[in-house]
Amino acid sequence: MAETQLSDVRAKQADLERMAVVLDELVRACGAGDASGCPLLEALSD
């Protein structure tokens, strides 16, 4: 049981790490916060 939970936690951790990498790239693409050309802000405004 504990091994299964540990495996689940590690899988979630890996998912979160991949999400963090993508979000970091999007934040950098947004530069100084200018909404034009910022995929993060454009996605949120849809």
N, C-alpha and C positions, 0 to 999 in steps of 0.2 A: 504494500500500500504506500509506504513512504517513498519507495523507488519510483512509483508511478507519479506521485505528486511532484517529486524532484524533477522528473522528466518533463512534466507539464510546465513547471516554473521555468526550466531552461528553454523550452520552446517559446514561451511567452517572452522571455528575456531576449531571445534572438529576434523575434518579431519586432519588439520595441526598438532594438538597436537598428534594424533596417529602416523602421519608420523615422528614427532620429536622423539617420543619414540623409534621407529624402527631404525631411523638413529643414535640415541644415542647408542643403543645396538651394531649396526654395527661398529661405531667408536671405542667403547671399545674393540670389538673383534679384531680390527686391532692392538691393542697394540701400539708399538713404530713405526708403519708404515711399518713393514715387510710385503711385499705383499703375501708371502706364508701363506696360511691359513686365509687370510683376505677376508671375503666375499664381502666387499665393493669394494676393489681394484680388486678382481677377476671379479666381475660383470661389473665393468667399463672397464676392459681390453677385454671383449668379443666383 
